[in-house]
Amino acid sequence: MNIKKRIEESSRNYKFFNCRDTSEILYSLINMKIVRNGRKIDWFYEFPQSFEKNIHLLFGRLIPKSSISENENKDKYLELVIREFDKMKNSIIPRIVARQKRVINHLKYSGYESKNFVLLCPWRLVIGLGSSHPQETSMTFHHIYGIPYIPGSAIKGVTRYWLLLKIYEEIGLTYFGQIKSLENILESAELNNKDERLDEWDFEKKFRVEEIKRDRDETSLKFYDFLKQRQDCIKEFQNIFGTQNHKGEIIFFDAYPIEEVNLKVDIINPHYSSYYDGKEPPADWQDPVPIKFLTVENTKFLFHLASKENNLLQKAENYLKEAVKEYGIGAKTSLGYGIFREE
């Protein structure tokens, strides 16, 4: 049978979310007759290759869609990702972690201090669930190493947001919309005898406090007093996380899993899909539509921070630990996902 006919035959059973040339190669491979106990096997799921696959590419690029049974196909597809990850995790992850440690240790020759600590996520963690993916639900895998990890940008972001919430509570704000004005002050206030010398009218105009406050006098006074009296807090925030004009003093590194790394399939089970789509009111006759996605379960992660300011480094470590232990990181934190604890 020539390749054109094989492609046509394969296309009755499979569709691929790939460009045409790549799809044609995949169709031809799937339709190959593999000698295995005298029967034809499903190449994509069962063919026993000896090489290790990059899980990032396997999960995000090589995605078949079976026209026979879509649900069964997704089950097999996620099982394939987990199976291939289990084959390679023990050989590659320790080397990745060791390499990162070597790189960070060399920073001391440039005047940096570093801290590292291990935290355990005893339940489940999913980073990048809402990212674009043909299967609707995604997960962040390292694009080179192919392992689940927590990007340094995500760690910095949740730590920054946690500190923002702490300051919000400390100065007694009650309207959550005010947090945007607080954030604006923290990241753009110019100190050293400049913004702290503003009168209240110019202060409101520069930081646009009047746009969101409910009680003009009381709220304005809280923000104004914060700028005047808590300059140490503003400087600390800017030194850790940076501003539009200056970089932060803390380096937040990617956090990699260590020891036993567990990928598991989880389910989102929306009961009223037509209601969520805005088509019908919620009703008992609507069927649940389970949506499966990958998570990391009961896994330890190694976190690293570095800075030339040792005092600031200790504060950043404390804020980071508080953030991931109290607030969590990743998707579905309100349901207990992404919450860490110390061993």
C-alpha positions as CSV (number, residue, x, y, z in Angstrom):
1,M,0.0,0.0,0.0
2,N,1.5,3.4,-1.0
3,I,1.8,6.2,1.6
4,K,-1.1,8.2,0.2
5,K,-3.5,5.3,0.7
6,R,-2.1,4.6,4.2
7,I,-2.6,8.3,5.1
8,E,-6.1,8.2,3.9
9,E,-6.9,5.0,5.8
10,S,-5.2,6.4,9.0
11,S,-7.2,9.6,8.8
12,R,-10.4,7.7,9.3
13,N,-9.3,6.9,12.8
14,Y,-6.9,9.7,13.8
15,K,-6.6,13.4,13.5
16,F,-3.6,15.4,14.7
17,F,-3.3,19.0,16.0
18,N,-0.1,19.4,13.9
19,C,0.9,21.0,10.6
20,R,0.2,18.9,7.5
21,D,3.7,17.6,6.9
22,T,4.1,16.4,10.5
23,S,0.6,14.9,10.5
24,E,1.4,12.9,7.3
25,I,4.5,11.4,8.9
26,L,2.5,10.5,12.1
27,Y,-0.3,8.9,10.0
28,S,2.2,6.7,8.1
29,L,3.9,5.6,11.4
30,I,0.6,4.8,13.1
31,N,-0.5,2.7,10.1
32,M,2.7,0.7,10.0
33,K,2.4,-3.1,10.5
34,I,4.6,-3.9,13.4
35,V,5.5,-7.5,14.0
36,R,4.4,-8.2,17.5
37,N,2.8,-11.5,18.2
38,G,1.5,-11.5,14.6
39,R,-0.8,-8.6,15.0
40,K,-0.8,-4.9,14.1
41,I,-0.4,-2.6,17.1
42,D,-1.2,1.0,17.9
43,W,2.2,2.5,17.2
44,F,1.6,5.8,19.1
45,Y,0.7,4.1,22.4
46,E,2.4,0.8,22.3
47,F,5.4,0.9,20.1
48,P,8.5,0.1,22.3
49,Q,11.1,2.7,21.5
50,S,14.4,2.6,23.4
51,F,15.0,6.4,23.3
52,E,13.6,8.8,25.8
53,K,11.0,11.4,24.7
54,N,10.9,15.0,25.6
55,I,7.7,15.2,27.7
56,H,7.1,18.8,26.9
57,L,7.0,18.0,23.2
58,L,5.0,14.8,23.8
59,F,2.4,16.6,25.9
60,G,2.2,19.9,24.0
61,R,2.9,18.9,20.3
62,L,2.3,15.2,19.6
63,I,-1.4,15.2,20.2
64,P,-3.7,12.7,18.4
65,K,-7.5,12.9,18.3
66,S,-9.3,9.6,17.8
67,S,-12.5,9.9,15.8
68,I,-13.6,6.5,17.3
69,S,-13.6,7.4,21.0
70,E,-12.5,10.9,22.1
71,N,-12.6,10.2,25.8
72,E,-10.7,6.9,25.5
73,N,-8.1,8.6,23.3
74,K,-7.5,11.3,25.9
75,D,-7.2,8.7,28.7
76,K,-4.6,6.8,26.6
77,Y,-2.8,10.0,25.7
78,L,-2.4,11.1,29.3
79,E,-1.4,7.6,30.4
80,L,1.3,7.7,27.7
81,V,2.7,11.0,29.0
82,I,2.8,9.6,32.6
83,R,4.4,6.4,31.4
84,E,7.1,8.1,29.4
85,F,7.8,10.5,32.2
86,D,8.2,7.6,34.7
87,K,10.8,6.1,32.4
88,M,13.1,9.1,32.4
89,K,12.5,10.9,35.7
90,N,15.0,9.0,37.8
91,S,17.8,9.4,35.3
92,I,17.4,13.1,34.4
93,I,16.0,15.0,37.3
94,P,18.9,14.5,39.7
95,R,21.3,15.7,37.0
96,I,19.2,18.8,36.4
97,V,19.0,19.6,40.1
98,A,22.8,19.1,40.5
99,R,23.5,21.3,37.5
100,Q,21.3,24.1,38.9
101,K,23.2,23.9,42.3
102,R,26.5,24.2,40.5
103,V,25.4,27.3,38.6
104,I,24.1,29.0,41.8
105,N,27.2,28.1,43.8
106,H,29.3,29.8,41.2
107,L,27.4,33.1,41.8
108,K,29.4,33.5,45.0
109,Y,32.4,34.6,42.8
110,S,30.3,37.5,41.7
111,G,29.4,38.6,45.2
112,Y,26.0,36.8,45.6
113,E,24.7,35.0,48.6
114,S,22.2,32.2,48.0
115,K,19.7,30.3,50.0
116,N,17.9,27.0,49.2
117,F,15.2,25.0,50.9
118,V,12.9,22.1,50.3
119,L,9.1,22.3,50.6
120,L,6.6,19.5,50.1
121,C,3.3,19.8,48.3
122,P,1.4,17.0,50.1
123,W,-1.7,17.3,47.9
124,R,-1.7,18.3,44.2
125,L,-0.1,21.1,42.2
126,V,-0.8,22.2,38.7
127,I,1.1,25.1,37.1
128,G,-0.1,26.5,33.8
129,L,-3.6,24.8,33.8
130,G,-5.1,27.7,31.8
131,S,-2.3,27.9,29.2
132,S,-3.2,27.3,25.5
133,H,-3.4,23.6,24.7
134,P,-5.4,21.6,22.1
135,Q,-6.8,19.4,24.9
136,E,-8.2,22.5,26.7
137,T,-6.3,21.9,29.9
138,S,-2.5,22.3,30.1
139,M,0.4,22.0,32.4
140,T,3.8,23.6,32.5
141,F,6.7,21.3,31.5
142,H,10.2,22.6,31.1
143,H,10.6,23.2,27.3
144,I,14.2,21.7,27.3
145,Y,14.3,19.2,30.1
146,G,10.7,18.0,29.8
147,I,9.9,17.9,33.5
148,P,7.2,19.6,35.6
149,Y,8.6,22.6,37.4
150,I,7.6,26.0,38.9
151,P,9.0,28.9,36.9
152,G,10.9,31.5,38.8
153,S,8.6,34.2,37.4
154,A,5.6,32.4,39.0
155,I,7.5,32.1,42.4
156,K,8.3,35.8,42.2
157,G,4.8,36.7,41.3
158,V,3.1,34.9,44.1
159,T,5.6,36.2,46.7
160,R,5.0,39.7,45.4
161,Y,1.3,39.3,45.6
162,W,1.5,37.8,49.1
163,L,3.5,40.8,50.4
164,L,1.0,43.2,48.7
165,L,-1.8,41.5,50.6
166,K,0.1,41.7,53.9
167,I,0.6,45.4,53.5
168,Y,-3.0,45.9,52.4
169,E,-4.2,44.4,55.7
170,E,-1.6,46.2,57.8
171,I,-2.7,49.7,56.8
172,G,-6.4,48.8,57.3
173,L,-7.8,49.0,53.8
174,T,-11.3,47.4,53.4
175,Y,-12.2,47.8,49.7
176,F,-10.3,45.3,47.6
177,G,-10.2,47.6,44.6
178,Q,-7.9,49.8,46.6
179,I,-5.2,47.2,46.2
180,K,-4.4,48.5,42.7
181,S,-3.6,52.0,44.1
182,L,-1.5,50.4,46.8
183,E,0.4,48.5,44.2
184,N,0.9,51.6,42.1
185,I,2.4,53.4,45.2
186,L,4.7,50.5,46.1
187,E,6.1,50.0,42.6
188,S,6.3,53.6,41.4
189,A,6.8,55.9,44.4
190,E,10.1,57.8,44.1
191,L,11.5,58.4,47.5
192,N,14.7,60.2,48.7
193,N,13.1,63.7,49.2
194,K,10.8,63.6,46.2
195,D,7.4,61.9,46.5
196,E,7.4,62.0,50.3
197,R,7.4,65.8,49.9
198,L,4.2,65.9,47.9
199,D,1.1,67.6,49.4
200,E,-2.0,65.5,49.6
201,W,-3.6,67.0,46.5
202,D,-0.5,66.3,44.3
203,F,-0.3,62.8,45.9
204,E,-3.8,61.9,44.9
205,K,-3.3,63.3,41.4
206,K,-0.1,61.3,40.8
207,F,-1.2,58.0,42.2
208,R,-4.9,58.3,41.1
209,V,-6.1,57.4,44.5
210,E,-9.4,59.3,43.9
211,E,-10.4,57.0,41.1
212,I,-11.2,54.0,43.4
213,K,-11.7,55.2,46.9
214,R,-15.1,55.0,48.5
215,D,-14.6,57.5,51.4
216,R,-12.5,60.3,50.0
217,D,-11.0,61.7,53.2
218,E,-10.4,58.5,55.1
219,T,-8.9,56.5,52.3
220,S,-6.8,59.4,51.0
221,L,-5.4,59.8,54.5
222,K,-4.5,56.1,54.8
223,F,-2.6,56.1,51.5
224,Y,-1.0,59.5,52.2
225,D,0.1,58.4,55.7
226,F,1.5,55.2,54.3
227,L,3.7,57.1,51.9
228,K,4.9,59.5,54.6
229,Q,5.4,57.0,57.4
230,R,6.2,53.7,55.8
231,Q,9.0,54.5,53.5
232,D,11.0,51.6,54.8
233,C,8.2,49.2,53.7
234,I,8.1,50.8,50.2
235,K,11.9,50.6,49.8
236,E,11.9,47.0,50.9
237,F,9.2,46.1,48.3
238,Q,11.0,47.9,45.6
239,N,14.4,46.4,46.5
240,I,13.0,42.9,46.5
241,F,10.9,43.0,43.4
242,G,12.1,46.0,41.4
243,T,10.2,48.8,39.6
244,Q,9.7,49.8,36.0
245,N,13.1,51.7,36.2
246,H,15.2,49.5,38.5
247,K,15.7,45.7,38.7
248,G,15.0,43.9,42.0
249,E,17.9,42.7,44.2
250,I,16.6,39.1,44.6
251,I,16.9,36.4,41.9
252,F,14.1,33.9,42.0
253,F,15.2,30.7,40.4
254,D,13.0,27.9,38.9
255,A,12.0,25.3,41.4
256,Y,12.5,21.7,40.3
257,P,11.0,18.5,41.8
258,I,13.2,16.2,43.8
259,E,13.2,12.6,45.0
260,E,9.9,10.9,44.1
261,V,8.0,12.9,41.5
262,N,4.4,11.8,40.9
263,L,2.3,12.7,37.9
264,K,-1.4,12.0,38.3
265,V,-4.6,12.5,36.3
266,D,-7.2,14.6,38.0
267,I,-10.8,15.6,36.9
268,I,-12.8,18.8,36.6
269,N,-16.4,17.8,36.5
270,P,-18.7,20.7,35.5
271,H,-22.3,19.7,36.0
272,Y,-24.0,22.4,34.0
273,S,-22.0,23.0,30.9
274,S,-24.9,24.6,28.9
275,Y,-25.4,27.0,31.8
276,Y,-21.7,27.9,31.9
277,D,-21.8,28.5,28.1
278,G,-24.7,30.9,28.7
279,K,-27.2,28.8,26.7
280,E,-29.5,27.4,29.3
281,P,-30.3,27.8,33.0
282,P,-28.8,25.1,35.4
283,A,-30.9,22.0,35.6
284,D,-30.7,18.4,36.7
285,W,-31.1,17.0,33.2
286,Q,-27.8,18.3,32.1
287,D,-25.1,15.7,32.1
288,P,-21.7,16.2,33.8
289,V,-18.8,16.5,31.4
290,P,-15.6,15.3,33.0
291,I,-12.4,17.1,31.9
292,K,-9.2,15.3,32.7
293,F,-5.9,17.1,33.3
294,L,-2.4,16.4,34.7
295,T,-1.2,17.3,38.2
296,V,1.9,16.8,40.3
297,E,1.0,15.0,43.5
298,N,2.8,14.6,46.9
299,T,6.1,15.9,45.6
300,K,9.0,17.9,47.1
301,F,10.4,20.9,45.3
302,L,13.8,22.6,45.8
303,F,13.6,26.4,45.9
304,H,16.6,28.7,45.4
305,L,17.1,32.5,46.0
306,A,20.1,34.7,45.5
307,S,21.1,38.2,46.2
308,K,24.0,40.5,47.1
309,E,22.0,41.8,50.1
310,N,22.0,39.1,52.8
311,N,19.4,40.8,55.0
312,L,17.0,41.3,52.0
313,L,17.6,37.7,51.1
314,Q,16.4,36.4,54.4
315,K,13.2,38.5,54.2
316,A,12.5,37.3,50.7
317,E,12.9,33.7,51.9
318,N,10.4,34.3,54.7
319,Y,7.9,36.0,52.4
320,L,8.2,33.2,49.8
321,K,7.6,30.5,52.4
322,E,4.6,32.3,53.8
323,A,3.1,32.7,50.3
324,V,3.3,29.1,49.2
325,K,2.3,27.8,52.7
326,E,-0.6,30.2,53.3
327,Y,-1.8,31.2,49.8
328,G,-0.5,28.5,47.5
329,I,0.8,28.7,44.0
330,G,-0.6,27.6,40.6
331,A,-4.2,26.9,39.7
332,K,-7.1,25.9,42.0
333,T,-5.5,27.2,45.2
334,S,-8.9,27.9,46.7
335,L,-9.5,24.1,46.6
336,G,-6.3,23.3,48.4
337,Y,-4.1,22.8,45.3
338,G,-0.6,24.2,45.4
339,I,-0.3,24.5,49.2
340,F,3.2,23.6,50.5
341,R,4.5,22.8,53.9
342,E,7.9,22.2,55.4
343,E,9.2,18.7,56.1
